[in-house]
Amino acid sequence: MEIALSIIIGFMILGALYAIHARDLLSAVIAGGIVGYGLVICFLLLKAPDLAIVQIVVETITLIIMVAVVLDSSREEAFNKPDIQGYVTTVTAILILLVLFYFLKISAGSLDSFGQGTLRMAQSYIEGATGKTGSANLVTGVIFDFRAYDTLGEATVLITAVLGVLTILRIKGKK
């Protein structure tokens, strides 16, 4: 797992560096998406599917909105004849995408089967959560009583992402 994490983190660093130095804004946004989706794979490898779900939702919404803003803001692009560097960049991007999907498949396959918990705390949650929380739904009881701060943090991340996007769109609308 450490080797897979190291490779994914390496791709994330390369994506971040490319996003900083990209000449095209759309390429920079997509390279930033590589960083976010790489983080999703890292969360899955580290057995944190709840964080992976939040990250994939935030990353997908942000990526879609940012691509829409970039495409809307640059109505006309100068047509450049494709050169060898453009082809090399495209092939490299496709290879990185294939490697990321490969590690996504491996990390998703390494998760426990549905309903099976291998962590030492899982059994105590399963056995005593309903009585301790008074909730008829075990998942709701665990989320709102035992993991309330974690759930509050995830909700804060989602709300912050939405407010950030609305702020960007509102500033663009005033110009």
N, CA, C and O of each residue as an XYZ file, in Angstrom:
700
protein
N       0.822     -1.191      0.000
C       0.000      0.000      0.000
C       0.869      1.259      0.000
O       0.513      2.264     -0.616
N       2.010      1.200      0.693
C       2.864      2.381      0.752
C       3.401      2.742     -0.627
O       3.547      3.920     -0.954
N       3.694      1.727     -1.433
C       4.201      1.985     -2.786
C       3.113      2.640     -3.631
O       3.380      3.596     -4.359
N       1.900      2.131     -3.534
C       0.791      2.716     -4.294
C       0.538      4.164     -3.854
O       0.316      5.041     -4.689
N       0.572      4.405     -2.540
C       0.391      5.773     -2.043
C       1.506      6.691     -2.546
O       1.251      7.836     -2.920
N       2.729      6.191     -2.553
C       3.852      7.002     -3.030
C       3.693      7.356     -4.503
O       3.971      8.485     -4.906
N       3.253      6.406     -5.297
C       3.062      6.666     -6.733
C       1.944      7.681     -6.944
O       2.092      8.615     -7.732
N       0.824      7.500     -6.242
C      -0.299      8.429     -6.383
C       0.103      9.826     -5.921
O      -0.223     10.813     -6.581
N       0.802      9.918     -4.807
C       1.251     11.229     -4.323
C       2.224     11.859     -5.313
O       2.214     13.074     -5.508
N       3.063     11.037     -5.939
C       3.954     11.555     -6.979
C       3.177     12.151     -8.143
O       3.522     13.222     -8.642
N       2.122     11.453     -8.577
C       1.272     11.990     -9.648
C       0.570     13.274     -9.205
O       0.395     14.200     -9.998
N       0.171     13.322     -7.932
C      -0.472     14.532     -7.429
C       0.498     15.714     -7.447
O       0.117     16.830     -7.800
N       1.739     15.467     -7.068
C       2.743     16.529     -7.092
C       2.991     16.987     -8.521
O       3.075     18.186     -8.786
N       3.110     16.025     -9.454
C       3.299     16.397    -10.860
C       2.112     17.195    -11.391
O       2.288     18.163    -12.130
N       0.901     16.784    -11.011
C      -0.290     17.520    -11.433
C      -0.306     18.933    -10.884
O      -0.678     19.872    -11.588
N       0.097     19.091     -9.623
C       0.133     20.424     -9.025
C       1.187     21.302     -9.686
O       0.952     22.484     -9.935
N       2.349     20.722     -9.969
C       3.397     21.493    -10.643
C       2.969     21.893    -12.056
O       3.233     23.009    -12.504
N       2.307     20.968    -12.746
C       1.839     21.301    -14.093
C       0.767     22.394    -14.034
O       0.735     23.284    -14.884
N      -0.103     22.321    -13.030
C      -1.152     23.341    -12.900
C      -0.552     24.722    -12.662
O      -1.088     25.726    -13.132
N       0.547     24.773    -11.943
C       1.194     26.057    -11.683
C       1.829     26.624    -12.948
O       1.776     27.831    -13.184
N       2.424     25.761    -13.756
C       3.196     26.217    -14.910
C       2.464     26.085    -16.241
O       3.057     26.342    -17.288
N       1.208     25.698    -16.230
C       0.471     25.502    -17.480
C       0.227     26.837    -18.171
O      -0.061     27.844    -17.524
N       0.347     26.828    -19.493
C       0.084     28.041    -20.263
C      -1.407     28.235    -20.504
O      -1.885     29.363    -20.622
N      -2.118     27.150    -20.575
C      -3.553     27.178    -20.845
C      -4.306     27.032    -19.528
O      -3.990     26.152    -18.726
N      -5.298     27.885    -19.300
C      -6.053     27.863    -18.052
C      -6.868     26.580    -17.902
O      -6.982     26.045    -16.799
N      -7.427     26.090    -18.991
C      -8.201     24.850    -18.929
C      -7.315     23.674    -18.533
O      -7.732     22.817    -17.755
N      -6.100     23.630    -19.062
C      -5.161     22.565    -18.685
C      -4.810     22.659    -17.202
O      -4.668     21.636    -16.532
N      -4.671     23.861    -16.696
C      -4.362     24.043    -15.278
C      -5.511     23.550    -14.399
O      -5.279     22.935    -13.358
N      -6.747     23.818    -14.816
C      -7.907     23.359    -14.043
C      -7.976     21.839    -14.037
O      -8.244     21.230    -13.002
N      -7.737     21.232    -15.178
C      -7.783     19.766    -15.267
C      -6.635     19.149    -14.472
O      -6.820     18.113    -13.833
N      -5.465     19.761    -14.500
C      -4.350     19.267    -13.694
C      -4.662     19.376    -12.204
O      -4.262     18.514    -11.422
N      -5.368     20.420    -11.813
C      -5.819     20.522    -10.425
C      -6.802     19.413    -10.073
O      -6.830     18.927     -8.942
N      -7.612     19.019    -11.059
C      -8.521     17.895    -10.849
C      -7.778     16.592    -10.619
O      -8.232     15.740     -9.855
N      -6.623     16.433    -11.285
C      -5.806     15.237    -11.060
C      -5.386     15.164     -9.597
O      -5.377     14.088     -9.000
N      -5.045     16.288     -9.033
C      -4.643     16.330     -7.630
C      -5.813     15.908     -6.738
O      -5.643     15.107     -5.819
N      -6.987     16.445     -7.012
C      -8.160     16.117     -6.195
C      -8.580     14.660     -6.304
O      -8.889     14.026     -5.296
N      -8.595     14.126     -7.521
C      -8.975     12.728     -7.690
C      -7.902     11.785     -7.174
O      -8.209     10.673     -6.746
N      -6.642     12.217     -7.208
C      -5.580     11.432     -6.585
C      -5.798     11.330     -5.087
O      -5.531     10.292     -4.481
N      -6.286     12.417     -4.488
C      -6.591     12.406     -3.058
C      -7.722     11.431     -2.743
O      -7.724     10.793     -1.690
N      -8.682     11.319     -3.658
C      -9.758     10.339     -3.480
C      -9.176      8.932     -3.403
O      -9.559      8.140     -2.541
N      -8.252      8.627     -4.305
C      -7.643      7.302     -4.310
C      -6.837      7.081     -3.026
O      -6.854      5.985     -2.466
N      -6.139      8.107     -2.563
C      -5.390      7.988     -1.300
C      -6.332      7.708     -0.135
O      -6.030      6.871      0.715
N      -7.464      8.394     -0.086
C      -8.433      8.144      0.986
C      -8.946      6.706      0.927
O      -9.126      6.068      1.964
N      -9.183      6.196     -0.280
C      -9.648      4.812     -0.391
C      -8.570      3.826      0.045
O      -8.869      2.834      0.711
N      -7.327      4.091     -0.322
C      -6.239      3.211      0.103
C      -6.066      3.227      1.622
O      -5.683      2.221      2.218
N      -6.346      4.356      2.235
C      -6.218      4.482      3.683
C      -7.490      4.074      4.417
O      -7.626      4.313      5.617
N      -8.422      3.457      3.693
C      -9.679      2.934      4.268
C     -10.535      4.033      4.881
O     -11.060      3.880      5.984
N     -10.673      5.141      4.159
C     -11.532      6.237      4.613
C     -12.533      6.567      3.506
O     -12.441      7.629      2.891
N     -13.494      5.664      3.242
C     -14.426      5.903      2.138
C     -15.342      7.099      2.349
O     -15.800      7.702      1.378
N     -15.619      7.456      3.608
C     -16.468      8.627      3.842
C     -15.771      9.906      3.389
O     -16.405     10.781      2.798
N     -14.489     10.018      3.657
C     -13.740     11.178      3.181
C     -13.606     11.159      1.662
O     -13.636     12.205      1.013
N     -13.458      9.959      1.102
C     -13.351      9.843     -0.354
C     -14.636     10.310     -1.035
O     -14.590     10.958     -2.081
N     -15.772      9.982     -0.443
C     -17.047     10.402     -1.026
C     -17.181     11.920     -0.997
O     -17.586     12.531     -1.986
N     -16.841     12.525      0.134
C     -16.913     13.985      0.228
C     -15.956     14.626     -0.775
O     -16.318     15.581     -1.462
N     -14.735     14.099     -0.856
C     -13.749     14.669     -1.765
C     -14.178     14.525     -3.224
O     -13.990     15.452     -4.012
N     -14.745     13.392     -3.593
C     -15.142     13.198     -4.994
C     -16.317     14.101     -5.353
O     -16.400     14.588     -6.480
N     -17.223     14.328     -4.409
C     -18.345     15.235     -4.681
C     -17.842     16.662     -4.852
O     -18.191     17.340     -5.818
N     -17.020     17.113     -3.909
C     -16.492     18.476     -3.981
C     -15.632     18.649     -5.227
O     -15.750     19.659     -5.920
N     -14.776     17.688     -5.519
C     -13.879     17.791     -6.669
C     -14.651     17.800     -7.982
O     -14.326     18.571     -8.885
N     -15.666     16.952     -8.097
C     -16.443     16.894     -9.336
C     -17.218     18.188     -9.553
O     -17.215     18.739    -10.654
N     -17.877     18.671     -8.516
C     -18.642     19.917     -8.651
C     -17.710     21.080     -8.977
O     -18.001     21.886     -9.861
N     -16.598     21.163     -8.268
C     -15.640     22.243     -8.514
C     -15.071     22.168     -9.914
O     -14.962     23.186    -10.598
N     -14.707     20.971    -10.347
C     -14.122     20.806    -11.676
C     -15.111     21.175    -12.781
O     -14.745     21.839    -13.751
N     -16.347     20.748    -12.632
C     -17.364     21.075    -13.643
C     -17.591     22.583    -13.713
O     -17.650     23.160    -14.799
N     -17.714     23.204    -12.565
C     -17.969     24.647    -12.551
C     -16.758     25.420    -13.067
O     -16.913     26.376    -13.827
N     -15.556     25.015    -12.661
C     -14.365     25.724    -13.120
C     -14.159     25.566    -14.625
O     -13.763     26.520    -15.293
N     -14.423     24.378    -15.167
C     -14.315     24.187    -16.624
C     -15.359     25.040    -17.334
O     -15.070     25.642    -18.368
N     -16.569     25.096    -16.785
C     -17.606     25.930    -17.395
C     -17.222     27.402    -17.364
O     -17.449     28.119    -18.339
N     -16.646     27.862    -16.263
C     -16.226     29.257    -16.165
C     -15.102     29.556    -17.152
O     -15.111     30.598    -17.808
N     -14.138     28.650    -17.259
C     -13.027     28.860    -18.194
C     -13.531     28.868    -19.632
O     -13.133     29.720    -20.426
N     -14.392     27.937    -19.965
C     -14.912     27.892    -21.334
C     -15.797     29.090    -21.644
O     -15.825     29.570    -22.777
N     -16.524     29.574    -20.632
C     -17.387     30.731    -20.846
C     -16.584     32.026    -20.936
O     -16.954     32.937    -21.676
N     -15.503     32.107    -20.196
C     -14.730     33.348    -20.182
C     -13.859     33.519    -21.416
O     -13.569     34.650    -21.806
N     -13.440     32.443    -22.029
C     -12.620     32.553    -23.241
C     -13.452     32.077    -24.425
O     -13.442     30.897    -24.777
N     -14.160     33.003    -25.024
C     -15.096     32.651    -26.095
C     -14.388     32.177    -27.344
O     -14.857     31.254    -28.010
N     -13.277     32.788    -27.670
C     -12.553     32.401    -28.870
C     -11.129     32.040    -28.496
O     -10.457     32.752    -27.749
N     -10.696     30.935    -29.027
C      -9.324     30.531    -28.818
C      -8.606     30.599    -30.150
O      -9.154     30.246    -31.194
N      -7.389     31.052    -30.093
C      -6.602     31.094    -31.319
C      -6.304     29.658    -31.739
O      -5.865     28.843    -30.928
N      -6.544     29.360    -33.003
C      -6.306     28.013    -33.488
C      -4.823     27.856    -33.793
O      -4.253     28.577    -34.611
N      -4.233     26.912    -33.123
C      -2.835     26.599    -33.376
C      -2.750     25.228    -34.015
O      -3.449     24.297    -33.615
N      -1.912     25.119    -34.981
C      -1.708     23.841    -35.637
C      -1.066     22.881    -34.630
O      -0.082     23.243    -33.984
N      -1.603     21.669    -34.487
C      -1.028     20.731    -33.514
C       0.438     20.439    -33.839
O       0.802     20.185    -34.988
N       1.263     20.484    -32.798
C       2.667     20.170    -32.979
C       3.006     18.931    -32.164
O       2.143     18.373    -31.487
N       4.240     18.506    -32.227
C       4.661     17.281    -31.549
C       4.539     17.410    -30.035
O       4.250     16.425    -29.355
N       4.755     18.617    -29.493
C       4.630     18.809    -28.048
C       3.184     18.611    -27.595
O       2.944     18.065    -26.519
N       2.224     19.050    -28.405
C       0.818     18.841    -28.068
C       0.449     17.365    -28.037
O      -0.308     16.926    -27.171
N       0.987     16.599    -28.987
C       0.718     15.168    -29.003
C       1.366     14.461    -27.824
O       0.768     13.567    -27.224
N       2.580     14.858    -27.493
C       3.265     14.253    -26.346
C       2.504     14.565    -25.060
O       2.351     13.691    -24.206
N       2.030     15.786    -24.916
C       1.261     16.169    -23.736
C      -0.034     15.371    -23.650
O      -0.415     14.923    -22.568
N      -0.710     15.191    -24.775
C      -1.955     14.426    -24.789
C      -1.720     12.967    -24.418
O      -2.468     12.404    -23.620
N      -0.698     12.357    -24.986
C      -0.390     10.957    -24.686
C       0.012     10.804    -23.221
O      -0.388      9.843    -22.565
N       0.790     11.736    -22.714
C       1.187     11.695    -21.301
C      -0.025     11.819    -20.390
O      -0.127     11.095    -19.399
N      -0.942     12.721    -20.708
C      -2.155     12.891    -19.901
C      -2.998     11.621    -19.908
O      -3.549     11.234    -18.878
N      -3.100     10.969    -21.068
C      -3.877      9.726    -21.155
C      -3.216      8.627    -20.341
O      -3.903      7.861    -19.665
N      -1.885      8.537    -20.396
C      -1.183      7.523    -19.607
C      -1.352      7.757    -18.110
O      -1.566      6.811    -17.352
N      -1.256      9.012    -17.683
C      -1.461      9.326    -16.260
C      -2.883      8.972    -15.838
O      -3.093      8.434    -14.750
N      -3.857      9.271    -16.691
C      -5.246      8.941    -16.395
C      -5.447      7.431    -16.265
O      -6.153      6.973    -15.366
N      -4.827      6.656    -17.162
C      -4.932      5.198    -17.089
C      -4.290      4.652    -15.817
O      -4.832      3.735    -15.199
N      -3.145      5.202    -15.419
C      -2.496      4.759    -14.188
C      -3.360      5.098    -12.979
O      -3.480      4.291    -12.058
N      -3.965      6.288    -12.975
C      -4.842      6.657    -11.866
C      -6.061      5.739    -11.786
O      -6.460      5.339    -10.692
N      -6.654      5.401    -12.931
C      -7.788      4.472    -12.920
C      -7.367      3.085    -12.452
O      -8.130      2.402    -11.769
N      -6.161      2.665    -12.813
C      -5.652      1.373    -12.358
C      -5.554      1.354    -10.829
O      -6.005      0.406    -10.186
N      -4.964      2.404    -10.251
C      -4.846      2.461     -8.798
C      -6.201      2.650     -8.131
O      -6.398      2.182     -7.010
N      -7.140      3.324     -8.790
C      -8.492      3.436     -8.251
C      -9.138      2.058     -8.162
O      -9.805      1.743     -7.177
N      -8.938      1.243     -9.187
C      -9.496     -0.114     -9.179
C      -8.859     -0.951     -8.078
O      -9.552     -1.690     -7.377
N      -7.555     -0.840     -7.924
C      -6.867     -1.593     -6.870
C      -7.338     -1.138     -5.487
O      -7.611     -1.965     -4.617
N      -7.432      0.180     -5.288
C      -7.817      0.679     -3.974
C      -9.263      0.354     -3.647
O      -9.580      0.062     -2.493
N     -10.148      0.397     -4.634
C     -11.546      0.041     -4.380
C     -11.669     -1.452     -4.088
O     -12.518     -1.863     -3.297
N     -10.833     -2.252     -4.715
C     -10.854     -3.693     -4.459
C     -10.289     -4.067     -3.101
O     -10.591     -5.141     -2.581
N      -9.470     -3.194     -2.517
C      -8.877     -3.509     -1.217
C      -9.787     -3.156     -0.044
O      -9.467     -3.466      1.104
N     -10.918     -2.511     -0.324
C     -11.852     -2.186      0.757
C     -12.526     -3.457      1.267
O     -12.615     -4.457      0.555
N     -12.989     -3.401      2.488
C     -13.702     -4.538      3.058
C     -15.000     -4.760      2.296
O     -15.566     -3.830      1.721
N     -15.461     -6.005      2.301
C     -16.733     -6.279      1.634
C     -17.849     -5.577      2.406
O     -17.712     -5.283      3.594
N     -18.944     -5.316      1.716
C     -20.028     -4.518      2.281
C     -20.551     -5.158      3.565
O     -20.895     -6.339      3.593
N     -20.604     -4.356      4.623
C     -21.136     -4.825      5.900
C     -20.096     -5.459      6.810
O     -20.409     -5.790      7.954
N     -18.885     -5.635      6.342
C     -17.837     -6.253      7.147
C     -16.867     -5.177      7.612
O     -16.346     -4.413      6.800
N     -16.629     -5.117      8.895
C     -15.694     -4.150      9.445
C     -14.488     -4.865     10.012
O     -14.648     -5.818     10.775
N     -13.287     -4.437      9.664
C     -12.089     -5.083     10.184
C     -11.374     -4.225     11.216
O     -10.379     -4.655     11.799
N     -11.869     -3.025     11.445
C     -11.238     -2.180     12.441
C     -11.649     -2.640     13.839
O     -12.739     -3.182     14.022
N     -10.787     -2.425     14.810
C     -11.060     -2.926     16.160
C     -12.266     -2.252     16.801
O     -12.917     -2.852     17.656
N     -12.577     -1.027     16.414
C     -13.699     -0.304     17.003
C     -15.033     -0.637     16.340
O     -16.089     -0.328     16.893
N     -15.002     -1.253     15.179
C     -16.242     -1.501     14.443
C     -17.211     -2.373     15.241
O     -18.416     -2.122     15.242
N     -16.691     -3.392     15.918
C     -17.570     -4.309     16.642
C     -18.304     -3.610     17.782
O     -19.484     -3.878     18.007
N     -17.633     -2.729     18.497
C     -18.311     -2.045     19.609
C     -19.369     -1.075     19.092
O     -20.400     -0.886     19.737
N     -19.128     -0.463     17.947
C     -20.158      0.387     17.345
C     -21.368     -0.447     16.939
O     -22.510     -0.072     17.200
N     -21.107     -1.562     16.308
C     -22.203     -2.399     15.815
C     -23.022     -2.971     16.967
O     -24.250     -3.009     16.890
N     -22.368     -3.410     18.023
C     -23.079     -4.056     19.125
C     -23.797     -3.072     20.050
O     -24.906     -3.356     20.504
N     -23.180     -1.918     20.336
C     -23.769     -1.068     21.362
C     -24.294      0.272     20.912
O     -24.791      1.041     21.734
N     -24.201      0.573     19.641
C     -24.580      1.912     19.187
C     -26.069      2.169     19.314
O     -26.471      3.274     19.677
N     -26.883      1.190     19.028
C     -28.329      1.403     19.077
C     -28.782      1.696     20.503
O     -29.617      2.576     20.713
N     -28.254      0.984     21.470
C     -28.627      1.222     22.861
C     -28.076      2.528     23.408
O     -28.750      3.214     24.177
N     -26.854      2.876     23.019
C     -26.230      4.098     23.540
C     -26.822      5.363     22.937
O     -26.906      6.392     23.607
N     -27.227      5.292     21.689
C     -27.740      6.494     21.030
C     -29.248      6.617     21.083
O     -29.780      7.723     20.998
N     -29.940      5.508     21.222
C     -31.395      5.538     21.225
C     -31.984      5.686     19.838
O     -33.188      5.903     19.696
N     -31.167      5.574     18.827
C     -31.627      5.712     17.452
C     -31.998      4.345     16.889
O     -31.306      3.355     17.126
N     -33.091      4.306     16.147
C     -33.494      3.054     15.520
C     -32.593      2.716     14.335
O     -32.457      1.550     13.963
N     -31.982      3.734     13.749
C     -31.098      3.542     12.608
C     -29.656      3.589     13.102
O     -29.215      4.604     13.642
N     -28.925      2.498     12.920
C     -27.563      2.400     13.411
C     -26.648      3.439     12.759
O     -25.826      4.058     13.435
N     -26.792      3.626     11.458
C     -25.930      4.570     10.744
C     -26.165      5.997     11.238
O     -25.214      6.740     11.480
N     -27.416      6.370     11.383
C     -27.741      7.712     11.871
C     -27.211      7.911     13.283
O     -26.667      8.970     13.599
N     -27.362      6.918     14.119
C     -26.863      7.024     15.489
C     -25.359      7.216     15.547
O     -24.867      8.046     16.312
N     -24.626      6.459     14.748
C     -23.164      6.581     14.741
C     -22.741      7.934     14.180
O     -21.855      8.590     14.727
N     -23.376      8.346     13.091
C     -22.975      9.600     12.450
C     -23.267     10.798     13.337
O     -22.419     11.681     13.469
N     -24.436     10.852     13.945
C     -24.808     12.050     14.705
C     -24.373     12.030     16.168
O     -24.272     13.090     16.787
N     -24.114     10.860     16.732
C     -23.692     10.832     18.127
C     -22.191     10.595     18.280
O     -21.517     11.352     18.978
N     -21.665      9.568     17.645
C     -20.251      9.239     17.811
C     -19.338     10.061     16.905
O     -18.215     10.391     17.288
N     -19.806     10.387     15.727
C     -18.948     11.078     14.760
C     -19.516     12.439     14.388
O     -19.414     12.859     13.235
N     -20.101     13.115     15.329
C     -20.762     14.390     15.040
C     -19.778     15.447     14.561
O     -20.084     16.192     13.630
N     -18.611     15.527     15.174
C     -17.644     16.547     14.752
C     -17.112     16.259     13.353
O     -16.896     17.183     12.570
N     -16.901     14.996     13.037
C     -16.453     14.628     11.699
C     -17.514     14.988     10.665
O     -17.193     15.526      9.606
N     -18.763     14.696     10.967
C     -19.859     15.040     10.064
C     -19.978     16.559      9.926
O     -20.229     17.060      8.830
N     -19.802     17.290     11.017
C     -19.836     18.747     10.963
C     -18.709     19.271     10.077
O     -18.913     20.206      9.302
N     -17.530     18.682     10.186
C     -16.403     19.082      9.338
C     -16.672     18.826      7.868
O     -16.357     19.666      7.025
N     -17.251     17.674      7.549
C     -17.571     17.363      6.156
C     -18.622     18.325      5.603
O     -18.517     18.785      4.466
N     -19.623     18.620      6.410
C     -20.644     19.570      5.970
C     -20.037     20.954      5.776
O     -20.419     21.676      4.855
N     -19.099     21.326      6.632
C     -18.425     22.619      6.485
C     -17.633     22.682      5.187
O     -17.628     23.713      4.516
N     -16.966     21.594      4.828
C     -16.220     21.552      3.569
C     -17.169     21.733      2.389
O     -16.881     22.506      1.475
N     -18.288     21.033      2.401
C     -19.245     21.153      1.299
C     -19.818     22.569      1.202
O     -19.918     23.129      0.111
N     -20.187     23.135      2.336
C     -20.764     24.486      2.327
C     -19.727     25.511      1.886
O     -20.054     26.440      1.147
N     -18.486     25.357      2.329
C     -17.423     26.274      1.918
C     -17.184     26.197      0.419
O     -16.990     27.227     -0.226
N     -17.195     24.995     -0.144
C     -17.009     24.845     -1.592
C     -18.144     25.518     -2.357
O     -17.904     26.206     -3.349
N     -19.356     25.324     -1.907
C     -20.499     25.941     -2.586
C     -20.440     27.460     -2.474
O     -20.691     28.158     -3.456
N     -20.114     27.979     -1.299
C     -20.007     29.436     -1.131
C     -18.882     30.023     -1.974
O     -19.022     31.118     -2.518
N     -17.774     29.305     -2.085
C     -16.678     29.769     -2.920
C     -17.069     29.855     -4.389
O     -16.739     30.825     -5.072
N     -17.767     28.846     -4.865
C     -18.216     28.851     -6.260
C     -19.234     29.956     -6.494
O     -19.173     30.654     -7.505
N     -20.173     30.118     -5.563
C     -21.155     31.188     -5.717
C     -20.501     32.565     -5.700
O     -20.922     33.466     -6.426
N     -19.478     32.727     -4.877
C     -18.755     33.997     -4.835
C     -18.065     34.273     -6.163
O     -18.127     35.393     -6.672
N     -17.415     33.272     -6.725
C     -16.736     33.446     -8.012
C     -17.746     33.787     -9.098
O     -17.520     34.694     -9.899
N     -18.842     33.074     -9.127
C     -19.845     33.334    -10.159
C     -20.500     34.707     -9.969
O     -20.836     35.367    -10.953
N     -20.679     35.133     -8.751
C     -21.299     36.435     -8.479
C     -20.370     37.572     -8.896
O     -20.825     38.569     -9.458
N     -19.064     37.430     -8.625
C     -18.093     38.448     -9.028
C     -18.068     38.553    -10.544
O     -17.995     39.658    -11.082
N     -18.125     37.434    -11.235
C     -18.110     37.436    -12.695
C     -19.372     38.095    -13.243
O     -19.328     38.782    -14.263
N     -20.505     37.881    -12.556
C     -21.763     38.454    -13.011
C     -21.834     39.959    -12.862
O     -22.579     40.608    -13.596
N     -21.074     40.545    -11.921
C     -21.114     41.989    -11.707
C     -20.290     42.750    -12.731
O     -20.496     43.950    -12.907
N     -19.367     42.088    -13.408
C     -18.492     42.793    -14.366
C     -19.164     43.112    -15.639
O     -18.551     43.700    -16.530
